[in-house]
Amino acid sequence: MIELIATAESVEQSKQLIDAGVDYLYVGEDEFGLRLPYSFSLEEIGQVVEIAHTANKKVIVAVNALFHNDRIEKLKDYLTELERLNVDAITTGDPGAVRILQKNEFNLDYIYDAQTLVTNSTQINFWGKRGAIAGVLARELTFEELQELAENVIIPVETLVYGATCIHQSKRKLVQNYFNYVDQEVPESMASRELFLSESNKENHYSIYEDMNGTHVFATDDVNLMTQLDKLVDLGLKQWKLDGIFSPGENFVKIVKLFDEARTHFQNGTWTEEVMNELNEKLHDLHPPHRSLDEGFFLKDPDSIESK
């Protein structure tokens, strides 16, 4: 069965996303999770859990930050609270976090999420044999690579079908430090996550913002796999993630609903090129106009991708 996983930017949007067809709400707090549309307090996470469970849906909490000693010392208490709130699962890629989770026998499932490192079935299966119930695939995988991976994984894996791709993170405040160096104020556009880096040819522009986890730089184009969903279904990749960090408000809910409609067509055997084009056109209309879309790495030739 195809499952939809979507980020939420508020308690109210969580309700709307459930109504739009989401199976898993993805939330978290900035101190423990990375690149979230909103930093939820524990009280708010509890409200989201209640909303989801009332509708027989589930909640995943991001615990995938880059933990230094000072912050990982706080993790046991945070996991204790998440367990108390009856959260269904966490995402994490830190073996220390997994150790804390299992040593203290928390009643919390975990999904292995080490960002760009999750690129082969051997790694995913390693963590699957050590308790992970699923894995989050790197967003830099091609269709050809996914084919081989899908044949060999022993746990479900999540694929990004819509949203932004982070290509660099530094725990340093690079933007703040730059503007300090040139003796200027940081533009207000950074607080609203509308600041861009641009190469000299102006064709490539990278979204950039800072928070308590440092500096985050995103790829020029956001991912849209609406036209490639049939390939994911054929591969058995049926956990679809939608990330709304740069797609706020009601339009994101409507985009999620489009993928729910796509899922219904696959389940009913009514997916056609005409349906695909219609849903894809609607998605483009709803996507923020200042952001571009493409298939990410999905259609690239693995041999053409250079590692630098």
N, C-alpha and C positions, 0 to 999 in steps of 0.2 A: 504494500500500500504506500502511495506517495504521501510524504509528510512535509508540511510547511513549517519552517522555523523563521521567526521574524523578530527583529529588534523592536523595542517599544521606547517611546520618548516621554511617556507619562502614564499615570494610572488610567486616566480617561481613554487614552489611545489604546491601552491594553484591551479594554472592553471592545473597542471598535475593531481591533485586529482579530479578536476571537470571533466576532460576528462576520468578519471577512473570510474566515476559514482557517485561521492559523491553528496548528496543533501544539506548537511550543512557543511560548513567549520567552524572549532572550533579554534579560535585564542585568543590572549590576551597579556597583559603586566604584567610582574612579580609583579609590585607594587599592582596590583588589582586582579590577578589571580594566581592559584596554579598549579605547576608541568606541565609547558608548555614546549614543545620542543624548543620554541624560544619566546623571548619577543619582540612583535611587537610594533613599535612606532605608534602613531595615524596616521601619514602619510601612513605607510605601511598597517594599517587596512583599511584605505580609498581605497588603491589600491586593497586589497583583496575583499572589498565590490563591487567595480566596476567590477572586474573579475567575481564574483559570480552572480551579478544581470544581467550582460550581457548574462549569460548562464541560466537565470531564476532559479538560486540557491540562497541559503541563507547563512548568516553569523551569528554565535553565538560568543559572546565575553565573556570570563571568568571573572566574578567579584565575585569570590568565595574565596577570601583571608580571613585570620583571621584578621578582622579589629579591631585595637585598635583606641583610640580617634584620634591620630595624623593622621592616614591614612584615616579614614572614613570622616574626614573633607575635604579631597580632592575629595571625591567621586562625589559630586554634579557637580563639574566642569568636571570631567571625563565623567559622563553620558551625560552632555550637549554636549560634543564633539562627543560621540558615536551617539547621536541622530542626530547631524549635518551630520555625515558621513552616515546616513541612515542604521545603523546596524539593523538587524532584531530582535535579542533577546540577552539577557544576561543570564548567569547562576549565581545564588547566593543562599546562604543558611543563610545569615545574615538578621534577621528581621529589623535591622537598615537600611540596604541597600534597602530592600523592602519599608520601610517607606519613605526614601528619593526619591525613584523612583516614588511612588504614590503621595506623598505630592506635588511634583513639576510637576506632570502630564506629565512626559516624555513619548514621543511616542516610547516606547521600551517595548516589551514583556519580561517577565522573566520566566525562567525555574528554578524550585526549586532544589537546589543542596547543600545538607548539608553532603555530603560524606557518611561516615559509619553510619550516623544517620537515613538514609532513608530506613527503613526496614519494614514498614507496610502501608497498604492502608489508614488507618485512618489519619496518618500524611500527606500522599500525598494529600488526599482529603481536609484536613484542608487548605492547601495552594492553592489547586485548587479552592476552594470557595473564596479565597482571591486574585485571579488574576493570579496565575501561569498557564501557558499554557501547561506545562509538568513537569515531575519530573525525576531526575537522581537517579536510584536505587543504593544502596550500592552494592559493589562488593562481599560481603560476604554472599549473599543469595543463598540458595539451590533451586533446582528445585521444591521440595515439597513446600517450602515457597513461591516461585514465583507463583505456581498454585493458592493458596489462594489469594494472592495479586492481581493477574491479573483479577480475577473474580470481584473484588470490587472497583478498581480505577475508577475515573471519568475523569481523564485526561491521555493522553499518557505518557508512562514511557520509559526511555532510559536504555538499557541493554548493558554492555560491552561484546563484542564478541571477541575482540582481544586487548591485551595490558597488561601493568603492573598494579599491585595493590599496592597502598601505604598502609602500615600497621601501620605506626607511623609518626607523625610530631611533632617536637618541635620547638618553635621559637628561642630556644638557638642554638648557633653554636657548637654542641656537638663534631663534628670531629675536628674542629679548636681548641677547648678548650683541647681536648685530646692530640693533637700533641704539643700544647703549654706546657702542663703539662710534657710530656716526652722530651721536648726540641728537637723536630724534625720538619722538614719541612713537610707541607701537601703534599702528593703525587700528581703529575700532573694528575693522573687518576681521581681525584675528579672533576677537571674542565671539563674533557671529560665524566663525569658521568660513569666511569668504575671502581669505587671503591666498594669493597664488604666487608661486615662483614661475618665471618664464625663461626659456632659453632664448638665445639671440634671434633665432628664426621665428619666434612667436608661435610656432605651431604646437610646441609642447609646453604645457603649463601644468604645474603640479600644485594641487591644494596642499596647504600647510597650516597647521595650528599647534598650539602648545597647551598642555594642562599639567597637572601634578606629576604625570608620568613622563614629561619631557616633550620633545618635538616629534610630530608625526607628519610624514610627507606621503601624499597619495598619487597614484598613477593619473596620467592625463585623462583617460577615459574610464568611466564607470562600466561595470560589467552588465551585460544584458544577454541572457541565454534563452530568451523566449523562442527564438527560431531554431534552437538546438535541443529543445527538450526531448524530442523523439529519440535522439541519440543517447541521452541520459537514461531514458526509460529502457531502451534496448540493452544498456549496460547494467541495468539493475541498480542504478544510482538514484534512489528515491527519497533521499532527505535533502530538500531544497531550502537553502538559506537566502533570506532577503535582508539586506542591511540598509537601514534608513538613515544612516548618520548624516548624509548630505541630501536627503530627500524627506523633508519634514512634513508634518501635518496630515491633512486629509488626503492629499495626493498619494502619499505612501500607502495609506490604507487602501485606496482604490487600486494601486499597483499590485498589492498583495491579492486583492480580489481577482485581478486578471489571472494571476497564477493559479488561484483556486479554480477559476473557470477552465483553465488549461488542464488542470488535474482531472476535473470532471469529464472533459472530453476524452482523455486517455482512458479513464475507467469505463466510459460508455462505448469506447471504440469509435468515436466520432471526430477524432483529431484529423484535420485536413489542412492542406496548404492555405486554403481560403480562411479557415478559422485562425490559423497561426498568424497570417498577415494582418487580419483584423485586430487581434489582440496586441500584436506588436506595434501597430500604428497607434492604438490607444495608449500603450505604455509610453511611447515617444511623446505623445501629447501631454502626458501627466508628469514626465520627468522634468526636473528643473532646467529651464531653457539655457542657463549659462554653463551647463555641464554636458559633456559629450558622452556618447555610448558606443561600445563595440563589444565583441565577444571575448575580450581579454586575450589570454593565451590559448584559448580553446581550439582555435583553428590554425594555430601556428605549427610549422614544421619543427619538431624537437631539435633537429640538426641546425636550424637557423638561429636558435636562441643562444646567444653568447653569454658566458658567465664572466662578469667583470668585478 
